[in-house]
Amino acid sequence: MEVARVQAIASITKCMDTIPSEYIRSENEQPASTTLHGVLLQVPVIDIDDKNVVKLISDASKEWGIFQVINHGIPDEVIANLQKVGKEFFEVVPQEEKEVIAKTPGSQNIEGYGTSLQKELEGKRGWVDYLFHKIWPPSSIDYHFWPKNPPSYREANEEYANRLQKVADKLLECLSLGLGLEGGEIKAAIGGDDLIYLMKINYYPPCPRPDLALGVVAHTDMSAITILVPNEVQGLQVFNNDHWYDVKYIPNALVVHIGDQIEILSNGKYKSVLHRTTVNKELTRMSWPVFLEPPSELENGPIPKLINEENPPKYKTKKYKDYVYCKLNKLPQ
């Protein structure tokens, strides 16, 4: 069965003032009526070289569940190359070539090119196409899901993956120290060197009715942490103090989301951030989140050192693959 790609729907509807009904969100989700306009949320912006970086990251993770990192050490041209090849995959590579690496319907493997990701209530859909593939460790990579075109795609992604690991290790160390643990304890708890780096490229084409649609519906990330590169088109929103706010774009900053697994192992001290994505009438928005995930068979629960009589466990311990299955299928955890 042929899948309707949002990119194709966008080209058909670009001169219209309407979109298919399955993309129209319910009134309590529509960005026009639920966004606090005129306010760009100043989520914490943290210089990774700041002498107080542990406290800054710990505080941001407890209060916000999201922060932006600057002076992270990944050169601007490495980020620019990552963005360039991702954009070319969606906008230059022929559709039939993209479909060769499409996610197989019904497959438990999340990797591949696709449109619909998780079960949506009432059959609603997000205004987004995507590409998923693992970028680290090498033993987890299936190059079948890496585009052959553009030719520099692999080189750009491998260079970014190599640079990203150092940033990720620093972030995990700070999160660990911020809980009063040894620097390596959080990384060890979520898989150590077997931690999976899962790249997703989100492609949100122009939408005739951005007031009615969402790119990605409100959610928290299943992963431990997410490290995201956006393009310059505004779209990320965070829920804070009962309102949805736009998150300010900072060129070449990395946006870091605390995910469900870090909330669980911190026993709720760190907060998994509720966020969503809006779309634009004239411009294409793209983003490159990398989800740091435990191996599928690894059991994750509150770290024992953080548990006592006054602070009993708030979350169940379960295998990551079981957590993912429940989340994607909207089942209780």
Residue pairs with C-beta under 8 A, 6 or more apart in sequence:
1 105
3 102
3 105
3 114
3 115
3 116
4 115
5 95
5 115
5 129
6 115
6 125
6 126
6 127
6 128
6 129
6 203
6 204
6 205
7 90
7 129
7 203
7 205
8 95
9 19
9 20
9 23
10 127
10 205
10 206
10 207
11 205
13 19
13 20
13 208
14 206
14 208
16 208
17 208
17 209
18 208
18 209
19 127
19 207
19 208
19 209
19 212
19 213
22 123
22 124
22 125
23 124
23 125
23 126
23 127
23 207
23 212
23 213
24 30
24 124
24 209
24 212
24 213
25 31
25 124
25 212
25 213
25 214
25 217
26 122
26 124
27 33
28 34
29 214
29 217
29 218
30 211
30 212
31 210
31 211
31 213
31 214
31 237
31 244
31 278
32 211
32 212
34 244
35 237
35 243
35 244
35 245
35 246
35 278
36 243
36 244
36 245
39 245
39 246
40 245
40 246
40 247
40 248
41 238
41 240
41 245
41 246
41 247
41 248
42 248
43 60
43 64
43 66
43 67
43 68
43 238
43 247
43 248
44 56
44 59
44 60
44 64
44 67
44 68
45 67
45 68
45 70
45 250
45 253
46 53
46 56
46 57
46 60
46 67
46 68
46 69
46 70
47 53
47 69
47 70
47 71
48 69
48 70
48 71
48 72
48 73
48 167
48 170
49 71
50 56
53 174
54 174
54 177
54 178
55 178
56 67
57 67
57 171
57 174
57 175
57 178
58 174
58 175
58 177
58 178
58 179
60 66
60 67
61 67
61 175
61 178
61 258
61 262
61 270
61 271
62 269
62 270
62 271
63 271
64 238
64 240
64 271
64 273
65 257
65 258
65 263
65 270
65 271
65 272
65 273
65 274
66 238
66 247
66 255
66 256
66 257
66 258
66 273
66 275
67 255
67 256
68 250
68 253
68 254
68 255
68 256
69 167
69 171
69 253
69 254
69 256
70 250
70 252
70 253
72 167
72 253
72 254
73 163
73 166
73 167
74 160
74 163
74 164
74 167
74 254
75 163
76 252
78 156
78 159
78 160
78 163
79 160
79 229
79 252
81 152
81 155
81 156
81 159
81 160
82 156
82 157
82 159
82 160
82 229
82 288
83 229
83 231
83 286
83 288
84 156
85 147
85 150
85 152
85 153
85 156
85 157
86 131
86 201
86 286
86 288
87 286
88 149
88 150
88 153
89 98
89 131
89 147
89 149
89 150
89 153
89 201
90 98
90 129
90 131
90 201
90 203
90 286
91 284
92 149
92 150
93 147
93 149
93 150
97 147
97 148
97 149
98 113
98 147
99 113
101 112
101 113
101 131
101 144
101 145
101 146
101 147
102 112
102 113
102 114
103 109
103 110
103 111
103 112
103 113
103 114
103 132
104 112
110 117
110 132
110 198
111 132
111 133
111 134
111 142
111 145
112 131
112 132
112 133
112 145
113 129
113 130
113 131
113 145
114 129
114 130
114 131
114 132
115 125
115 128
115 129
115 130
116 125
116 126
117 126
117 130
117 328
118 327
118 328
118 329
118 330
119 328
119 329
119 330
120 126
120 217
121 330
124 217
126 214
126 215
126 216
126 217
126 277
127 204
127 205
127 207
127 213
127 214
127 215
127 279
128 202
128 203
128 204
128 215
128 216
128 277
129 203
129 205
130 200
130 201
130 202
130 203
131 145
131 147
131 199
131 200
131 201
131 203
132 145
132 198
132 199
132 200
133 141
133 142
133 145
133 146
133 198
133 199
134 140
134 141
134 142
134 145
134 196
134 197
134 198
134 199
135 141
135 157
135 158
135 160
135 161
135 197
135 198
135 199
135 290
136 161
136 164
136 165
136 195
136 196
136 197
137 193
137 194
137 195
137 196
137 197
140 196
143 154
146 153
146 154
146 157
147 153
157 199
161 197
161 199
164 197
164 227
164 290
165 197
167 227
167 254
168 195
168 197
168 225
168 227
168 292
169 187
171 225
171 227
171 256
172 186
172 187
172 190
172 224
172 225
172 292
173 183
173 184
173 186
173 187
175 186
175 225
175 262
175 266
175 270
176 182
176 183
176 184
176 185
176 186
176 187
177 183
179 186
179 266
179 269
179 270
179 303
179 306
181 303
181 305
181 306
185 303
185 305
186 224
186 262
186 265
186 303
187 195
189 265
189 300
189 303
190 224
190 261
190 262
190 265
190 292
190 294
190 298
190 300
191 293
191 294
191 295
191 298
194 295
194 298
195 224
195 292
195 293
195 294
195 295
196 291
196 292
196 293
196 294
196 295
197 290
197 291
197 292
197 293
198 223
198 290
198 291
198 292
198 293
199 288
199 289
199 290
200 288
200 289
200 290
200 291
201 286
201 287
201 288
202 215
202 216
202 277
202 285
202 286
202 287
202 288
202 289
203 284
203 286
204 215
204 233
204 235
204 277
204 279
204 280
204 284
204 285
204 286
205 279
205 284
206 279
206 280
206 281
206 282
206 283
206 284
207 213
207 279
207 280
207 281
208 281
209 281
210 278
210 279
210 280
210 281
213 279
214 276
214 277
214 278
214 279
215 235
215 276
215 277
215 278
215 279
215 285
216 276
216 277
217 276
218 239
218 274
218 275
218 276
219 274
219 275
219 276
220 259
220 260
220 263
220 272
220 273
220 274
220 275
221 257
221 259
221 260
221 272
221 273
221 289
221 291
222 259
222 260
222 261
222 291
222 293
222 323
222 324
222 327
223 259
223 260
223 261
223 291
223 292
223 293
224 259
224 261
224 262
224 292
224 293
224 294
225 256
225 257
225 258
225 259
225 262
225 292
226 256
226 257
226 259
226 289
226 290
226 291
226 292
227 254
227 255
227 256
227 289
227 290
227 292
228 236
228 254
228 255
228 256
228 257
228 287
228 288
228 289
228 290
229 254
229 255
229 287
229 288
229 289
230 236
230 249
230 255
230 285
230 286
230 287
230 288
231 284
231 285
231 286
231 287
232 249
232 251
233 249
233 280
233 283
233 284
233 285
233 286
234 246
234 249
234 278
234 280
234 285
235 277
235 278
235 279
235 280
235 285
235 287
236 246
236 247
236 255
236 275
236 277
236 287
237 244
237 245
237 246
237 247
237 275
237 276
237 277
237 278
238 244
238 245
238 247
238 273
238 274
238 275
239 245
239 274
239 275
239 276
244 276
246 278
247 255
257 272
257 273
257 275
257 289
258 270
258 271
258 272
258 273
259 272
259 291
259 292
260 272
260 323
260 327
261 293
261 294
261 300
261 320
261 323
262 270
262 272
263 270
263 271
263 272
263 315
264 300
264 301
264 302
264 315
265 300
265 301
265 302
265 303
265 306
266 302
266 303
266 306
267 302
267 303
267 306
267 307
267 311
267 313
267 314
267 315
268 314
268 315
269 306
277 285
277 287
279 285
293 320
294 300
294 320
295 320
296 319
296 320
296 321
296 324
297 319
297 320
297 321
298 319
298 320
299 317
299 318
299 319
299 320
300 317
300 318
300 319
300 320
300 323
301 313
301 315
301 316
301 317
301 318
302 313
302 314
302 315
302 317
307 313
315 333
316 333
318 333
323 333
325 331
326 332
326 333
327 333
